[in-house]
Amino acid sequence: MRPPVAPTGWSRWLVPPAALSVHLSIGQAYAWSVFKPPLESAMHLSGTESALPFQLGIVMLGLSAAFGGTLVERNGPRWAMTVALVCFSSGFLLSALGAATGQFWLIVFGYGFVGGIGLGIGYISPVSTLIKWFPDRPGMATGIAIMGFGGGALIASPWSAQMLESFGADSSGIALAFLVHGLAYAVFMSLGVLLVRVPRTEGAPKAGVPAPLEGVQVSARSAVRTPQFWCLWLVLCMNVTAGIGILEKAAPMITDFFKDSGTPVSISAAAGFVALLSAANMAGRIGWSSASDLVGRKNVYRLYLGVGAVMYLLIARFGDSSKPLFIGCALVILSFYGGGFATVPAYLKDLFGTYQVGAIHGRLLTAWSTAGVLGPLIVNRVADSQEAAGKHGHDLYGLSFTIMIGLLVVGFVANELIRPVHARHHIPAPREATDDAAADRRQSA
């Protein structure tokens, strides 16, 4: 299945909206917590059980991105977006059936396993295409798309809550909400499927049009054998672990920090704090990734990891004495969390070229799956142990924050170790360009 090639005069600025239609949809994953209380009540689940669909979804995101990355590169963005549409929407439809029949395992399978495959394939579907369209500003281009994943919850969260209020929070109401989600996202994601195009690679380069492949080019198989890949894997894993450690437990964390103060945090204020973190996550994805085009990828990761460690230190030492300080530091950390996701495809492009950058990105996202387990585990396990030892308030988090600082330092060192890829891993740059040009000529013949 050949990806659709852009006709002469096609504007490259039509490609980011196509990517956004997919990422805004699959970004619903960050709004899963809206369904947790109704599911727990309607199906008599524990908090741990109600988190299973989300956890499996994140694991499948990393695995499907890793194992499907080469297929995405081979078949192109339209194929990948179609697979993402079918899997993500089908996950909701299966979940609707599970809620209607009282079979929670079907929700776990539908949303977590099937929908998780859609998450992974959809997440990487536009990456290499955007980088090829915007070789002059790869950080900005991928930041626009990946911003959608961070911002999807800002749309999905109130929308889902309104549906549950209208349809009811019982099993039938949850089932109907899942059904509407599945159908609505199928329609919205289809816009990206129809709109996306890959650039032409034959002929002389023109202004605003990507040139054929040039410079360092490394295949996905060779990339995973380089120390640069594994150093960047550590960088992403440490940065995501630090961010998700706050994000996953944001509401109870800010409540605990100021529980014993004269102005405790209310439930509604804690929810507002979560919304602020989502906004910082989204803004960081476009802001910091665009900045990386100006200051360089290594420098911006020095900021994420070095300043992130300082922010954690400030929260650990002084966070309980000042709400503005606590909130400000948390917002900076979450902006770095989002920025790290959006900048890494451009970092990969700098190191390995555009030849199979989507497949390489998919393999790198296993760092996200690892961090998705590691971050919440550290924060929750430490908090539980500290509570069992008789501690309370901000003392529940001191040790976990110290661990996060150590992990960020590890990531900082890994970033410093990244050097240009050795020439023995390079492939001839014209390979993909020649293949694509030949295929274009066959199509037009």
Summary of the structure (lengths in Angstrom):
residues: 445
radius of gyration: 22.0
end to end distance: 17.5
largest distance: 76.9
contacts: 1703
relative contact order: 0.15
helix: 80%
strand: 0%
